[in-house]
């Protein structure tokens, strides 16, 4: 894996994540899977991911929807960590296909302008956060399903990305130290690679965040819908 290729894809991942709230892991992890086992690939990608997530949250910190974050966001992070811990025992291609179908349905509904709204109540925020986080953790791709669920709460564009980013940073804060302890030698041996990834996602984040405020709400939802459909298709290919 050439560091320059990783950095260039990191620019794209950082820019996409700044607009949608997900994309870095979805783009970088499959590339590393060509050269690394899954556990090592996830550990290496986690470092650019946490840097970009922190930077993106700092720029969008005033746009967090706090009621949603306190309920959906924290529940999503807890569910995601639980799912990730259970993934070695319960993860399967069937679950990946089910997640792909959910993403295709959520993204498709946005593309045809027939979204399914969710009540903005504590119950639905907690339930939606827990289930989306658990499912995403089991499959190993939390960002897409979290964004799909947040679309149902009809948040404003910047609030959706900021709230999703704050939730993602909670997960990163818990998982990155674990990866450093369990995959330390691999992370150290590939420092050039993840440093290149960090450089790429930082550039992508700075390019993507200013674009976010210029996208009309209706167009934004269709863009995210298209990204969810693309992610769903990629998961189908991965599962099969």
Secondary structure as GFF3:
##gff-version 3
##sequence-region A 1 240
A	DSSP	alpha_helix	3	20	.	.	.	ID=ss1
A	DSSP	alpha_helix	24	32	.	.	.	ID=ss2
A	DSSP	alpha_helix	38	60	.	.	.	ID=ss3
A	DSSP	three_ten_helix	61	63	.	.	.	ID=ss4
A	DSSP	alpha_helix	66	68	.	.	.	ID=ss5
A	DSSP	pi_helix	69	73	.	.	.	ID=ss6
A	DSSP	alpha_helix	74	90	.	.	.	ID=ss7
A	DSSP	alpha_helix	93	111	.	.	.	ID=ss8
A	DSSP	alpha_helix	122	139	.	.	.	ID=ss9
A	DSSP	alpha_helix	142	151	.	.	.	ID=ss10
A	DSSP	alpha_helix	157	182	.	.	.	ID=ss11
A	DSSP	alpha_helix	184	189	.	.	.	ID=ss12
A	DSSP	alpha_helix	191	212	.	.	.	ID=ss13
A	DSSP	alpha_helix	217	239	.	.	.	ID=ss14
###
